[in-house]
Amino acid sequence: MSHRRKEKIEDILPLHQNNHSNHGFTYKPKATQNQTDSLKSQFVKWKILLILSVIWILVIHYFERISVRSSMERCQWKNWEGWDKSAQPHRIALIADPQIVDESSYQGRPRILNYFVKKISDNYLHRNYRFLQEYLDPDTTIFLGDLFDGGRDWKNKMWLDEYTRFNEVFPKKPNRRIIESLPGNHDIGFENIDFEVVKRFAAFFGEANDVIEIGNHSIILLDTISLSSDDPLISKDSTDFLNNLDQRLNPHFPRVLLTHVPLYRFNDKQLCGPYRESNKLFPIQKGKQYQTVIEFGISQKVLGTVKPDIVFSGDDHDYCDVRYSFDDNGSERFSREITVKSASMTCGIQYPAVQLLSLNNPYNLDPQVKLATPKHVTEMCYLPKPYFALKVYVFLFICTLLVLASVFFQGLFNLPRFQQLKLKRNDDYLLADNSWRPQKDLIIDNINKKKNVGGFFANGLILIASIYILFGIYYSYI
């Protein structure tokens, strides 16, 4: 550059001289007022947040309401009962192993994780139960034991707290019968049963051994856990009940036996059928505070005494449908047992369900006239897939974060442009027709990029809070 050209530039551009170096002057372009206001107004992207919130509302509403209603509609009684139109059956919903989780259910896991597991699993049970009562409206609902997860170990205060929580998850419905008195091994244990624990359960839920006549059927509730105990103090009530059962049964009514633990079966011959999730044989084993089946001798005594037309059990969590033979006064009889799937999402199965039972045994004025058989039908009712919904929620949450990242970190999605924003002291940032002027827009744009981290977190927190509130609303108001 010539000396004359240098003088010309210095005359035009008032750059600082050496005698001004003590003042520390550096040229820093400032954003205009309009640009500053624009930065503030766009720090929270309300339009984007609104769109994402609407998407979340639609997805949550589908899985928490629409899909549940659809599941119940598929299970409607008239879809599978097959009774005559004039029939007035008594309808029963059987719920097995809700096993509400507690603080000790998943020991070693972070407390925050246990908190969310309890909330999500409680909501799954409560929501499905409310829709079951509203859309299927069974005349009677019977629980098949394992109401709690750790009830056998709790002290009285914690037990009462969990009892209150159980009633919040499964509220009573007016003018409908709810039976919860059948205990499971998670409620009272199996070996080394504490008599006080058994008494406590019975005091709040009712007698474990009972006969209930509904729909012209005899429903027999039998505490086979206590019946299996070597302690006479524990087994006495169940033994006496079984020995005196004939005096309480109507000989003309079909009999339905309910037990928590399944009766003994030979699992290599008595297979569970196609509706069982597991490909393994039904387990025949015992361990600490559990036994997968009642011992063979006790099972045969129960079958020979009760003479049930059908048996329903729980405990295993998965479905099983088998037939038994037993001796009835010298003749061979057969009975069917269905092990009901757990209704909980935390019991190791992918597809929770409840079992529906319809009883139709009209009173016969003329015993010589044989009424049509069968007098009961049953159907498994699948509940909504819990893990599919959770996977969708997680996927949508990841997509939500990616959308916010694409808005607030555009450079990550457009790397060449991001590289252009690095200021260097070279001629790349001087325009040919205006070489003396720094490019303010690029500098301001770079300032915006630095502020986008705060914008991302601010908008992310707003959206997360909104999602949490949405779930809270759907979980609370059913």
C-alpha positions as CSV (number, residue, x, y, z in Angstrom):
1,M,0.0,0.0,0.0
2,S,1.4,3.5,-1.0
3,H,2.0,6.2,1.5
4,R,-0.7,8.3,-0.1
5,R,-3.2,5.5,0.2
6,K,-2.4,5.1,3.9
7,E,-2.9,8.8,4.6
8,K,-6.3,8.7,2.9
9,I,-7.5,5.8,5.0
10,E,-6.3,7.4,8.2
11,D,-8.1,10.6,7.3
12,I,-11.3,8.8,6.9
13,L,-11.2,6.2,9.7
14,P,-10.6,7.7,13.2
15,L,-8.7,4.7,14.5
16,H,-6.9,5.2,17.8
17,Q,-3.3,6.3,17.7
18,N,-0.4,5.4,19.9
19,N,-0.9,8.5,22.0
20,H,-4.4,7.1,22.8
21,S,-3.2,3.6,23.8
22,N,-3.2,4.5,27.5
23,H,-7.0,5.0,27.3
24,G,-7.5,1.3,26.4
25,F,-10.1,2.1,23.7
26,T,-11.5,-0.8,21.7
27,Y,-14.2,-0.5,19.2
28,K,-17.2,-2.6,20.3
29,P,-20.2,-2.4,18.0
30,K,-23.5,-2.3,20.0
31,A,-26.8,-3.8,19.0
32,T,-29.5,-1.4,18.2
33,Q,-32.5,-1.0,20.6
34,N,-34.8,-2.9,18.2
35,Q,-32.3,-5.8,18.1
36,T,-32.0,-5.8,21.9
37,D,-35.8,-5.9,22.2
38,S,-35.9,-8.7,19.7
39,L,-33.5,-10.7,21.8
40,K,-35.6,-10.3,24.9
41,S,-38.9,-11.1,23.1
42,Q,-37.5,-14.3,21.6
43,F,-35.7,-15.6,24.7
44,V,-38.9,-17.6,25.5
45,K,-40.3,-19.2,22.3
46,W,-44.0,-19.2,23.3
47,K,-45.3,-20.3,19.9
48,I,-43.0,-23.4,19.9
49,L,-43.8,-24.2,23.5
50,L,-47.5,-24.0,22.7
51,I,-47.2,-26.3,19.7
52,L,-45.2,-28.8,21.7
53,S,-47.6,-28.6,24.7
54,V,-50.6,-29.3,22.4
55,I,-48.8,-32.4,21.0
56,W,-48.1,-33.6,24.5
57,I,-51.8,-33.1,25.5
58,L,-52.9,-35.2,22.5
59,V,-50.5,-38.0,23.2
60,I,-51.2,-38.1,26.9
61,H,-54.9,-38.0,26.4
62,Y,-54.7,-40.9,24.0
63,F,-52.8,-43.2,26.2
64,E,-54.4,-42.1,29.5
65,R,-58.0,-42.0,28.3
66,I,-58.8,-43.2,24.8
67,S,-56.7,-46.4,24.8
68,V,-58.1,-47.4,28.2
69,R,-61.6,-46.8,27.0
70,S,-60.9,-48.9,23.9
71,S,-59.6,-51.7,26.0
72,M,-62.7,-51.8,28.1
73,E,-65.0,-51.6,25.1
74,R,-63.3,-54.7,23.6
75,C,-64.1,-56.6,26.8
76,Q,-67.8,-55.7,26.9
77,W,-69.8,-58.5,28.4
78,K,-72.2,-58.9,25.5
79,N,-69.2,-59.4,23.1
80,W,-68.4,-62.8,24.6
81,E,-71.1,-64.0,27.1
82,G,-73.4,-65.6,24.6
83,W,-76.4,-65.6,26.9
84,D,-80.0,-65.3,25.7
85,K,-81.2,-61.7,25.5
86,S,-83.6,-62.2,28.4
87,A,-80.8,-63.4,30.7
88,Q,-79.8,-61.4,33.7
89,P,-76.4,-62.7,34.6
90,H,-74.3,-61.7,37.7
91,R,-71.1,-60.3,36.5
92,I,-67.8,-60.5,38.4
93,A,-64.4,-58.9,37.8
94,L,-61.4,-60.9,39.3
95,I,-58.3,-58.8,40.0
96,A,-55.1,-60.7,40.9
97,D,-51.9,-59.5,42.4
98,P,-52.1,-55.7,42.3
99,Q,-49.2,-55.8,44.7
100,I,-48.8,-52.0,45.1
101,V,-45.1,-51.1,45.4
102,D,-43.6,-49.5,48.5
103,E,-40.3,-48.0,49.5
104,S,-38.7,-51.3,50.0
105,S,-39.9,-52.9,46.7
106,Y,-36.8,-51.9,44.8
107,Q,-34.1,-51.6,47.4
108,G,-30.8,-50.0,46.2
109,R,-32.5,-47.8,43.6
110,P,-32.4,-44.0,44.0
111,R,-35.3,-42.6,46.0
112,I,-36.4,-40.3,43.1
113,L,-36.7,-43.4,40.8
114,N,-38.8,-45.2,43.4
115,Y,-41.0,-42.1,43.7
116,F,-41.8,-42.2,39.9
117,V,-42.3,-46.0,39.9
118,K,-44.9,-45.6,42.7
119,K,-46.7,-42.8,40.9
120,I,-46.8,-44.5,37.5
121,S,-47.8,-47.9,38.8
122,D,-50.4,-46.5,41.1
123,N,-51.9,-44.5,38.3
124,Y,-51.9,-47.6,36.0
125,L,-53.9,-49.6,38.6
126,H,-56.2,-46.7,39.6
127,R,-57.0,-45.6,36.1
128,N,-57.7,-49.1,34.8
129,Y,-59.8,-49.9,37.8
130,R,-61.9,-46.7,37.4
131,F,-62.5,-47.4,33.8
132,L,-63.3,-51.0,34.6
133,Q,-65.9,-49.9,37.1
134,E,-67.4,-47.3,34.8
135,Y,-67.5,-49.1,31.4
136,L,-67.9,-52.7,32.4
137,D,-69.7,-52.0,35.7
138,P,-69.3,-55.5,37.3
139,D,-71.8,-56.4,40.0
140,T,-69.0,-57.8,42.2
141,T,-65.3,-57.2,42.1
142,I,-63.0,-59.8,43.9
143,F,-59.3,-59.5,44.6
144,L,-57.3,-62.7,44.6
145,G,-54.6,-61.7,47.1
146,D,-51.2,-60.0,47.1
147,L,-52.9,-56.6,47.6
148,F,-49.6,-55.3,49.0
149,D,-45.9,-55.9,48.1
150,G,-44.4,-55.9,51.5
151,G,-47.5,-56.1,53.8
152,R,-46.2,-59.1,55.7
153,D,-43.2,-57.1,57.0
154,W,-44.7,-53.7,57.8
155,K,-45.2,-52.3,61.3
156,N,-48.7,-51.1,62.1
157,K,-48.1,-47.4,61.2
158,M,-46.7,-48.1,57.8
159,W,-49.4,-50.8,57.2
160,L,-52.1,-48.4,58.0
161,D,-50.6,-45.8,55.6
162,E,-50.4,-48.4,52.8
163,Y,-54.0,-49.5,53.6
164,T,-55.1,-45.9,53.1
165,R,-53.2,-45.7,49.9
166,F,-54.7,-49.0,48.7
167,N,-58.2,-47.7,49.2
168,E,-57.2,-44.5,47.2
169,V,-56.0,-46.7,44.3
170,F,-59.1,-48.9,44.5
171,P,-62.0,-46.8,45.8
172,K,-65.2,-48.4,46.6
173,K,-68.2,-48.0,44.2
174,P,-71.7,-47.4,45.6
175,N,-74.1,-50.3,45.3
176,R,-71.4,-52.6,44.1
177,R,-69.8,-55.5,46.1
178,I,-66.0,-55.4,46.6
179,I,-64.3,-58.4,48.2
180,E,-60.7,-58.0,49.2
181,S,-60.4,-60.5,52.1
182,L,-58.4,-63.3,50.4
183,P,-54.7,-62.9,51.5
184,G,-51.6,-63.5,49.5
185,N,-48.1,-64.5,50.6
186,H,-47.0,-60.8,50.2
187,D,-49.8,-59.9,52.6
188,I,-49.3,-62.5,55.4
189,G,-46.3,-64.6,54.3
190,F,-46.1,-68.3,53.7
191,E,-43.6,-69.9,56.0
192,N,-43.2,-68.6,59.6
193,I,-46.5,-66.7,59.4
194,D,-47.0,-64.2,62.2
195,F,-50.5,-64.8,63.7
196,E,-50.8,-61.1,64.5
197,V,-50.2,-60.2,60.8
198,V,-53.0,-62.6,59.8
199,K,-55.4,-61.1,62.4
200,R,-54.5,-57.6,61.2
201,F,-55.3,-58.4,57.6
202,A,-58.6,-60.0,58.5
203,A,-59.6,-57.1,60.8
204,F,-59.4,-54.6,58.0
205,F,-60.3,-56.7,54.9
206,G,-62.6,-59.4,56.3
207,E,-62.5,-63.1,57.0
208,A,-60.2,-65.0,54.6
209,N,-62.4,-68.1,54.5
210,D,-66.0,-67.5,53.4
211,V,-68.9,-68.7,51.3
212,I,-70.8,-66.1,49.3
213,E,-73.9,-67.0,47.3
214,I,-74.3,-64.7,44.3
215,G,-75.9,-65.3,40.9
216,N,-77.2,-68.7,42.2
217,H,-73.6,-69.9,42.6
218,S,-71.6,-70.6,45.7
219,I,-68.4,-68.6,45.7
220,I,-65.9,-70.2,48.1
221,L,-63.0,-68.1,49.3
222,L,-60.3,-70.4,50.8
223,D,-57.1,-69.2,52.5
224,T,-54.9,-72.1,51.3
225,I,-51.7,-70.3,52.6
226,S,-52.9,-70.7,56.2
227,L,-54.2,-74.1,55.4
228,S,-50.7,-75.2,54.4
229,S,-49.1,-74.0,57.6
230,D,-47.5,-76.4,60.1
231,D,-48.5,-74.1,62.9
232,P,-52.0,-75.3,64.3
233,L,-52.7,-71.7,65.4
234,I,-52.4,-70.5,61.8
235,S,-54.1,-73.4,60.0
236,K,-57.0,-73.9,62.5
237,D,-59.5,-71.5,60.9
238,S,-58.9,-72.8,57.3
239,T,-59.0,-76.4,58.4
240,D,-62.2,-76.0,60.4
241,F,-63.8,-74.1,57.5
242,L,-63.0,-76.8,55.0
243,N,-64.2,-79.6,57.4
244,N,-67.5,-77.9,57.9
245,L,-68.0,-76.6,54.4
246,D,-70.7,-79.0,53.3
247,Q,-73.1,-77.5,55.9
248,R,-72.8,-74.1,54.3
249,L,-73.1,-75.0,50.6
250,N,-76.3,-75.2,48.6
251,P,-76.2,-78.6,46.9
252,H,-78.0,-77.2,43.8
253,F,-75.6,-74.3,43.2
254,P,-72.5,-74.6,41.0
255,R,-69.3,-73.9,43.0
256,V,-66.5,-71.5,42.2
257,L,-63.4,-71.8,44.3
258,L,-61.1,-68.8,44.8
259,T,-57.5,-69.3,46.2
260,H,-54.4,-67.1,46.0
261,V,-51.9,-69.9,45.5
262,P,-52.7,-72.3,42.6
263,L,-53.4,-76.0,43.3
264,Y,-50.8,-78.6,42.5
265,R,-50.4,-79.7,38.9
266,F,-48.0,-81.9,37.0
267,N,-46.5,-79.2,34.8
268,D,-45.1,-81.6,32.2
269,K,-48.6,-82.9,31.4
270,Q,-50.9,-80.1,32.5
271,L,-49.8,-77.3,30.2
272,C,-51.0,-73.8,30.6
273,G,-52.3,-73.2,27.1
274,P,-51.6,-70.6,24.4
275,Y,-52.5,-67.4,26.4
276,R,-49.5,-67.7,28.8
277,E,-46.7,-65.2,28.0
278,S,-43.8,-67.3,29.3
279,N,-42.7,-70.2,27.2
280,K,-41.4,-72.0,30.3
281,L,-43.4,-74.7,32.2
282,F,-45.4,-73.6,35.2
283,P,-42.9,-73.4,38.1
284,I,-43.2,-76.0,40.9
285,Q,-41.0,-74.7,43.6
286,K,-40.8,-73.0,47.0
287,G,-38.6,-70.4,48.6
288,K,-38.4,-67.7,51.2
289,Q,-42.0,-66.7,52.1
290,Y,-43.5,-68.2,48.9
291,Q,-44.6,-71.5,47.3
292,T,-45.8,-71.6,43.7
293,V,-48.4,-74.4,44.3
294,I,-50.3,-75.9,47.2
295,E,-48.9,-79.4,48.1
296,F,-50.5,-82.3,46.2
297,G,-52.2,-83.9,49.3
298,I,-53.8,-80.6,50.4
299,S,-54.8,-79.8,46.8
300,Q,-56.6,-83.2,46.5
301,K,-58.4,-82.7,49.8
302,V,-59.5,-79.2,48.7
303,L,-60.8,-80.5,45.4
304,G,-62.6,-83.5,47.0
305,T,-64.2,-81.4,49.6
306,V,-65.2,-78.3,47.6
307,K,-66.0,-80.2,44.4
308,P,-65.6,-76.9,42.4
309,D,-66.9,-76.5,38.8
310,I,-64.1,-74.0,38.3
311,V,-61.1,-72.6,40.3
312,F,-59.5,-69.2,40.0
313,S,-56.1,-68.4,41.5
314,G,-53.4,-65.8,41.4
315,D,-49.8,-65.5,42.7
316,D,-48.0,-66.6,39.4
317,H,-48.7,-63.3,37.6
318,D,-49.0,-65.1,34.3
319,Y,-52.0,-66.9,32.8
320,C,-52.5,-70.6,33.1
321,D,-55.5,-72.8,32.2
322,V,-55.4,-76.5,33.4
323,R,-57.8,-79.3,34.2
324,Y,-57.8,-81.5,37.3
325,S,-59.2,-84.9,38.1
326,F,-60.3,-85.7,41.6
327,D,-62.3,-88.4,43.4
328,D,-65.9,-87.6,44.2
329,N,-67.4,-90.5,46.3
330,G,-65.7,-93.1,44.2
331,S,-66.2,-91.5,40.8
332,E,-63.8,-89.4,38.8
333,R,-64.7,-85.7,38.3
334,F,-62.9,-82.9,36.6
335,S,-62.4,-79.3,37.4
336,R,-60.8,-76.4,35.6
337,E,-58.4,-73.9,37.1
338,I,-57.5,-70.5,35.7
339,T,-54.6,-68.7,37.1
340,V,-55.4,-65.1,36.6
341,K,-52.8,-62.7,35.2
342,S,-51.7,-59.9,37.4
343,A,-53.4,-56.5,36.9
344,S,-50.1,-54.7,37.7
345,M,-47.4,-53.3,35.4
346,T,-44.7,-54.1,37.9
347,C,-45.1,-57.9,38.1
348,G,-42.8,-59.0,35.3
349,I,-45.4,-59.4,32.5
350,Q,-45.9,-57.4,29.3
351,Y,-49.6,-57.6,29.1
352,P,-51.5,-57.2,32.4
353,A,-55.1,-58.3,32.5
354,V,-58.2,-59.0,34.7
355,Q,-60.5,-62.0,34.4
356,L,-64.2,-61.5,33.8
357,L,-66.7,-64.1,35.0
358,S,-70.4,-64.1,34.1
359,L,-72.8,-66.3,36.1
360,N,-76.2,-67.2,34.7
361,N,-78.1,-69.8,36.7
362,P,-81.8,-68.9,36.7
363,Y,-83.9,-70.3,39.6
364,N,-85.6,-73.5,38.4
365,L,-89.1,-74.0,39.8
366,D,-89.4,-77.4,38.3
367,P,-86.3,-79.6,39.1
368,Q,-87.4,-82.1,36.4
369,V,-86.7,-79.5,33.7
370,K,-83.0,-79.4,32.9
371,L,-81.7,-75.9,32.3
372,A,-79.2,-75.1,29.6
373,T,-75.6,-75.5,30.4
374,P,-73.0,-74.0,31.0
375,K,-74.0,-71.8,33.9
376,H,-70.9,-69.6,33.8
377,V,-68.5,-68.3,31.2
378,T,-65.2,-66.5,31.6
379,E,-63.0,-64.2,29.5
380,M,-59.6,-62.6,30.0
381,C,-59.7,-58.8,29.6
382,Y,-56.4,-57.3,28.5
383,L,-55.5,-54.0,30.0
384,P,-53.6,-51.3,28.0
385,K,-50.0,-52.0,27.3
386,P,-48.1,-50.1,30.0
387,Y,-44.6,-50.3,28.5
388,F,-45.6,-49.2,25.0
389,A,-47.0,-46.0,26.4
390,L,-43.9,-45.4,28.4
391,K,-41.7,-45.9,25.4
392,V,-43.8,-43.4,23.4
393,Y,-43.5,-40.9,26.2
394,V,-39.7,-41.3,26.3
395,F,-39.4,-41.0,22.5
396,L,-41.6,-37.9,22.5
397,F,-39.5,-36.3,25.2
398,I,-36.3,-36.9,23.2
399,C,-38.0,-35.4,20.1
400,T,-39.1,-32.4,22.2
401,L,-35.5,-31.8,23.3
402,L,-34.2,-32.1,19.8
403,V,-36.8,-29.6,18.6
404,L,-35.7,-27.1,21.2
405,A,-32.0,-27.8,20.4
406,S,-32.7,-27.1,16.7
407,V,-34.1,-23.7,17.7
408,F,-31.5,-22.6,20.2
409,F,-28.4,-24.3,18.8
410,Q,-28.8,-23.7,15.1
411,G,-25.0,-23.9,14.6
412,L,-25.0,-27.5,15.7
413,F,-27.4,-28.3,12.8
414,N,-25.5,-26.0,10.3
415,L,-21.8,-26.4,11.0
416,P,-20.4,-24.5,8.1
417,R,-22.4,-21.4,9.0
418,F,-21.4,-21.9,12.7
419,Q,-17.7,-21.8,11.6
420,Q,-18.3,-18.6,9.7
421,L,-19.3,-16.8,12.9
422,K,-15.8,-17.1,14.5
423,L,-14.3,-13.6,14.4
424,K,-10.7,-13.4,13.1
425,R,-8.5,-10.4,12.6
426,N,-8.1,-10.9,8.8
427,D,-9.6,-9.6,5.6
428,D,-12.4,-12.2,5.6
429,Y,-14.7,-9.8,7.5
430,L,-14.0,-6.8,5.3
431,L,-16.3,-6.1,2.4
432,A,-14.8,-4.9,-0.8
433,D,-17.0,-1.8,-1.1
434,N,-16.9,-0.9,2.6
435,S,-13.6,-2.3,3.8
436,W,-13.3,0.0,6.8
437,R,-16.5,-1.1,8.6
438,P,-16.7,-4.2,10.9
439,Q,-19.6,-6.5,10.2
440,K,-21.9,-5.7,13.2
441,D,-24.6,-8.2,12.2
442,L,-22.2,-11.1,12.4
443,I,-20.9,-10.0,15.8
444,I,-24.5,-9.5,17.1
445,D,-25.4,-12.9,15.7
446,N,-22.5,-14.4,17.6
447,I,-23.7,-12.7,20.8
448,N,-27.2,-14.3,20.2
449,K,-25.6,-17.7,19.9
450,K,-23.9,-17.3,23.3
451,K,-27.3,-16.5,24.9
452,N,-29.0,-19.5,23.4
453,V,-27.8,-21.8,26.1
454,G,-29.8,-19.9,28.6
455,G,-32.8,-19.9,26.2
456,F,-32.6,-23.6,25.7
457,F,-32.6,-24.3,29.5
458,A,-35.3,-21.8,30.2
459,N,-37.7,-23.1,27.5
460,G,-36.8,-26.7,28.4
461,L,-37.7,-26.1,32.1
462,I,-40.9,-24.4,31.2
463,L,-41.9,-27.3,29.0
464,I,-40.9,-30.0,31.5
465,A,-42.9,-28.2,34.2
466,S,-45.9,-28.1,31.8
467,I,-45.5,-31.8,31.0
468,Y,-45.3,-32.7,34.7
469,I,-48.5,-30.6,35.4
470,L,-50.3,-32.4,32.5
471,F,-49.5,-35.8,33.9
472,G,-50.5,-34.6,37.4
473,I,-53.9,-33.5,36.1
474,Y,-54.5,-36.8,34.2
475,Y,-53.3,-38.8,37.2
476,S,-55.4,-36.9,39.7
477,Y,-58.7,-36.5,37.8
478,I,-60.1,-39.8,36.6
